[in-house]
Amino acid sequence: MKKRSSKLLTMKFLFSMAMVLSLFLATASQAMAMTGKEIVDKVKEEYGDFNDMVGKMQIKTFDKKGLINDRQVMFFTKKEKDTDTTKSLLKFLSPSDVKGTALLDQGNDIMYMYLPDFHKTKRIAGSAKTGSFMGTDFTYNDLSLINYDTSDYVSKLIAEDSEAYYVELRDKDLKNSDYDHLVMSVRKSDFFPTEIKFYDKGKKECKVLNAYKVTQYGKHKFPKELKMVDLTSDHRTEIYLDQPEFDVGLKDSIFTERTMTRSNIKY
C-alpha cells in the first residue's frame, strides 16, 4: 500500500514539474519572440545601415502591351540619424524628354520638382505626393521605402512561419496616407525584406513590391532589382541598380534647390 502511495506521489510530482516546465518554456518562447519594431530595426541594420549612398539606376515601366519607358537616373541619398530624416535627390539623365528633371526630398514632407523645359522649381503639395512619380507605379511617398526608411510607420508582427516574418506597417498619419496598411515579408535567414504588399483604403491588395538579388558592396548589402506591380491596372515598374557607392561623405549642399538645376552634380 505504501509503495503504491509512493508511486502516486512520484507521478503527481513529475506531472507537476512537467506542467511548470511547459509553462516556463512557453513564457520564455514568448519573451524571446521578436516584435514588429525589432524586425524592422534589424532590416534597417542589415540593409539600411549607411550614412549616404550615390549611384545610377535604370527605371523601366510596362503595361500589358510591353515596355512604355526606359529611363536612366542618378540618385543621391543621405541619412540624418540624429533626426531620423532621410534626404534624397533624383536626377534624370535620359531619354531626352525627361533629361535634367529632378526630384528633391528634404524630409519632413518637403519635396521639390525641377522641370528644365520651364527652368522652374516647384514645391510638391502634400496631396500630390499620393500621385504617380513620373509615370511609374511608385507614388512620391513610396520612394522612401526603397531606402528602408520606415520612420513614418508603426510596425506590428502579425504572423510568421519557418521561412519569414510578416510585419504590418501602418502610417502614423493614417488620415493622409495612400493606403490602409502594408505587409512586409522578411526572410528569417538574413532579414531581407523580399516583398511588401500594399492595401488600399478598402483593405484590398492593390500593389506588390518585390526585391531581388541581394548584392554585397563592400561592407554593405543592397538589392540590385526591384519590381512594383499595380494589381488594379496591370502595370509594373522595374528598377535596376548600377554599382552604388556607400558612405562617400555627401555634403548637405547637394540636397538643395540650387543643385537640382545643375546638369552635372559633383560630389
Beta strands, then each sheet from edge to edge (+ up, - down):
strand 1: 52-63
strand 2: 66-80
strand 3: 85-94
strand 4: 102-105
strand 5: 111-115
strand 6: 120-123
strand 7: 153-160
strand 8: 164-171
strand 9: 181-187
strand 10: 193-199
strand 11: 205-217
strand 12: 220-230
strand 13: 235-246
sheet 1: 6+ 5- 4+ 3- 2+ 1- 13+ 12- 11+ 10- 9+ 8- 7+
end
